């Protein structure tokens, strides 16, 4: 069995959720090997079914959690019986499905702190008893989208994010949606927990890491020069592109690339 299996969500969710990642290690083969995850312009909704892993602060991962936008490498210590699912949320998906969740940035929140303990527990229970966890997640996320109103001017926030991801500056993105950069910054801080400038940096770094892991594309795209790329990698990934490429990435990173060439570069 592969340690990571990726399943696509239902079609109506695909602008908000890039995929469901099932991570499983029943035999404990990876229990003695720390796992590192990258800074990421995504958020992660997780539900645990096995023995929880531990995060880099030593605390066990909650049964249901929301990992917001991350600007640094994180370490996770696998348990002897790992089994959990992660819904990889795009930034527009985070803002749409969990509005006003800026406090999740750089943090791992118990889902009960976001939804309330009753609703978070109901989600975890429903997935644990479902014949198909992916279908149950589809139903829950679609029902949540129907039950809550989108945040104010969500379409404009999503458009601004797409411009930033494609290499446009903060001023250009703000003008395109009819606000000034301070208002755009307030939207991003409220719903994503990070400034637009940080989104640009994370998107550019993520694209560089993706190109390096897949060994295709231009890993320097968006950077002023190679020195700029190396400084960005050293600052947020604690390595250089050359050193990472020579190391080849972890088993988990290679597994993800091997089965889904469009998946985010979550594992290092």
C-alpha positions as a printed Julia matrix, in Angstrom:
268×3 Matrix{Float64}:
   0.0    0.0     0.0
   1.29   3.46   -0.87
   1.73   5.76    2.13
  -0.22   8.54    0.36
  -3.23   8.11   -1.91
  -4.87  11.15   -3.54
  -8.54  11.26   -4.5
 -10.17  14.13   -6.38
 -13.16  15.83   -4.76
 -16.53  16.2    -6.46
 -16.4   18.53   -9.47
 -18.24  21.46   -7.8
 -15.53  21.57   -5.1
 -12.44  21.58   -7.29
 -11.78  25.33   -7.21
 -11.81  25.11   -3.4
 -10.25  21.68   -2.75
  -7.35  20.36   -4.8
  -7.65  16.82   -3.46
  -8.19  14.46   -0.55
  -4.92  12.95    0.67
  -5.19   9.64    2.53
  -2.05   9.0     4.58
  -1.77   5.52    6.06
   0.97   3.45    7.7
  -0.6    0.5     9.52
   2.73  -1.27   10.07
   4.61   1.71   11.52
   7.25   1.6     8.79
   7.64   5.38    8.95
   7.19   5.77   12.71
  10.89   6.4    13.37
  11.29   8.89   10.51
  10.27  12.53   11.08
   8.18  14.04    8.3
   8.75  17.61    7.13
   6.18  19.7     5.3
   6.79  22.85    3.31
   5.58  26.42    3.57
   2.36  26.27    1.6
  -0.16  28.62   -0.05
  -2.9   26.12    0.84
  -4.71  25.18    4.04
  -5.41  21.66    5.28
  -8.54  20.24    6.9
  -7.56  16.96    8.59
  -9.39  14.15   10.35
  -7.48  11.4    12.2
  -8.61   7.79   12.39
  -5.41   6.21   13.73
  -2.99   7.08   16.51
  -2.27  10.82   16.18
   1.09  12.03   14.98
   2.87  14.71   16.99
   3.58  18.18   15.69
   6.84  20.05   16.17
   5.71  21.41   19.55
   5.4   17.83   20.83
   1.61  17.91   21.08
  -0.52  15.2    19.47
  -2.39  16.29   16.37
  -6.1   16.83   17.17
  -8.67  14.36   15.93
 -10.0   17.06   13.59
  -7.93  20.12   12.78
  -7.42  23.07   10.48
  -3.85  23.86    9.43
  -3.78  27.36    7.99
  -1.38  28.98    5.55
   2.15  28.03    6.57
   5.19  30.24    6.06
   7.78  27.83    7.5
   8.82  24.18    7.45
   7.0   22.04   10.0
   8.09  18.73   11.51
   5.73  15.86   12.32
   6.58  12.67   14.2
   4.54   9.75   12.85
   2.84   7.29   15.16
   3.03   3.51   14.98
  -0.44   3.37   13.4
  -0.96   6.41   11.21
  -4.22   6.92    9.32
  -5.7   10.29    8.48
  -7.24  12.21    5.6
  -6.38  15.76    4.54
  -8.54  18.0     2.37
  -6.11  20.35    0.62
  -7.91  23.7     0.54
  -6.96  26.36   -1.97
  -6.81  29.9    -0.58
 -10.17  30.81   -2.15
 -11.48  27.53   -0.71
 -10.26  28.4     2.79
 -11.94  31.82    2.59
 -15.18  30.34    1.22
 -15.53  27.32    3.5
 -13.95  28.77    6.65
 -14.41  32.55    6.42
 -12.75  34.76    9.01
 -10.24  31.95    9.75
  -7.16  34.16    9.61
  -6.13  32.88   13.06
  -5.31  29.53   11.44
  -2.27  31.0     9.63
   0.94  29.49   10.95
  -1.09  27.39   13.38
  -2.69  23.99   13.79
  -6.14  24.64   15.25
  -8.49  22.12   16.74
 -11.47  22.18   14.4
 -13.71  22.63   17.41
 -12.16  26.08   17.92
 -13.36  27.01   14.42
 -16.72  25.23   14.16
 -17.57  24.4    17.75
 -16.89  21.05   19.39
 -20.26  19.56   18.47
 -19.95  20.19   14.72
 -16.29  19.18   14.62
 -17.06  15.95   16.45
 -19.99  15.23   14.14
 -17.73  15.56   11.1
 -15.1   13.22   12.55
 -17.76  10.67   13.57
 -19.43  10.77   10.16
 -16.16  10.14    8.34
 -15.13   7.34   10.7
 -18.37   5.48    9.98
 -18.61   6.21    6.25
 -18.25   3.56    3.56
 -16.44   6.16    1.44
 -14.58   8.89    3.32
 -14.1   10.9     0.12
 -17.83  10.88   -0.64
 -18.62  11.81    2.95
 -16.19  14.73    2.73
 -17.82  15.82   -0.52
 -21.23  15.83    1.14
 -20.02  17.69    4.23
 -18.15  20.39    2.32
 -20.99  20.93   -0.16
 -23.5   21.14    2.7
 -21.25  23.62    4.51
 -21.0   25.8     1.4
 -24.8   25.78    1.12
 -25.27  26.57    4.81
 -22.96  29.59    5.12
 -22.83  32.79    3.12
 -19.62  33.55    1.27
 -17.56  36.29    2.88
 -18.04  39.83    1.64
 -16.59  40.17   -1.89
 -15.23  36.65   -1.94
 -15.18  36.64   -5.75
 -12.91  39.68   -5.72
 -10.61  38.09   -3.13
 -10.36  34.93   -5.28
  -9.6   37.01   -8.39
  -6.95  39.02   -6.56
  -5.35  35.76   -5.37
  -5.24  34.41   -8.93
  -3.46  37.57  -10.09
  -0.92  37.39   -7.26
  -0.31  33.7    -8.03
   0.3   34.57  -11.69
   2.98  37.11  -10.82
   1.11  40.41  -10.63
   1.95  42.86   -7.87
  -0.21  43.85   -4.92
  -1.14  47.24   -6.39
  -2.18  45.68   -9.69
  -4.3   43.04   -7.94
  -5.97  45.68   -5.77
  -6.78  47.88   -8.78
  -8.22  44.9   -10.66
 -10.81  44.34   -7.91
 -11.52  48.01   -7.27
  -9.91  48.56   -3.87
  -6.67  50.02   -2.56
  -3.84  47.84   -1.28
  -4.74  48.47    2.37
  -8.28  47.15    1.87
  -6.96  44.15   -0.02
  -4.55  43.54    2.85
  -7.41  43.61    5.36
  -9.34  41.01    3.35
  -6.35  38.7     3.21
  -5.52  39.1     6.9
  -9.13  38.46    7.93
  -9.72  35.35    5.83
  -6.24  33.93    5.17
  -4.19  35.37    8.03
  -1.35  36.58    5.8
  -0.63  39.71    3.78
  -0.86  39.72   -0.04
   2.92  40.16   -0.23
   3.38  36.94    1.77
   1.02  35.14   -0.61
   3.21  36.24   -3.53
   6.32  34.9    -1.78
   4.69  31.58   -0.87
   3.18  31.06   -4.32
   6.53  31.77   -5.99
   8.41  29.47   -3.62
   5.81  26.74   -3.99
   6.04  26.88   -7.79
   9.83  26.61   -7.52
   9.58  23.6    -5.2
   7.02  21.93   -7.47
   9.3   22.36  -10.49
  12.26  20.97   -8.53
  10.31  17.95   -7.23
   8.88  17.13  -10.67
  12.14  17.94  -12.47
  10.28  19.95  -15.06
   9.5   23.61  -15.66
  11.54  26.62  -14.62
  12.3   26.55  -10.89
  13.59  30.15  -11.1
  10.45  31.65  -12.61
   9.27  34.73  -10.75
  12.59  35.32   -9.01
  14.78  38.26   -9.98
  17.78  35.95  -10.36
  19.29  32.74   -8.98
  20.57  34.51   -5.87
  17.03  35.69   -5.11
  15.74  32.12   -5.51
  18.43  30.7    -3.22
  17.76  33.32   -0.51
  14.04  32.52   -0.62
  14.72  28.78   -0.29
  17.16  29.29    2.55
  14.82  31.61    4.4
  11.71  29.43    4.26
  12.91  25.9     3.39
  16.27  25.89    5.2
  18.0   24.42    2.16
  18.99  25.39   -1.38
  17.45  24.19   -4.66
  20.65  22.34   -5.55
  20.94  20.57   -2.21
  17.29  19.56   -2.28
  17.5   18.25   -5.84
  20.57  16.17   -4.97
  18.77  14.69   -1.95
  15.82  13.66   -4.1
  13.09  14.49   -1.58
  11.4   12.16    0.9
   9.54   8.94    0.15
   6.28  10.79    0.75
   7.21  13.58   -1.67
   8.17  11.07   -4.35
   4.97   9.1    -3.78
   2.84  12.21   -4.3
   4.67  13.25   -7.47
   4.47   9.71   -8.79
   0.7    9.51   -8.63
  -0.48  13.1    -9.15
   1.68  15.47  -11.17
  -0.59  18.41  -10.27
  -0.58  17.87   -6.5
   0.79  20.57   -4.18
   4.34  20.2    -2.93
   3.32  19.55    0.67
   5.9   16.97    1.71
   9.62  17.77    1.49
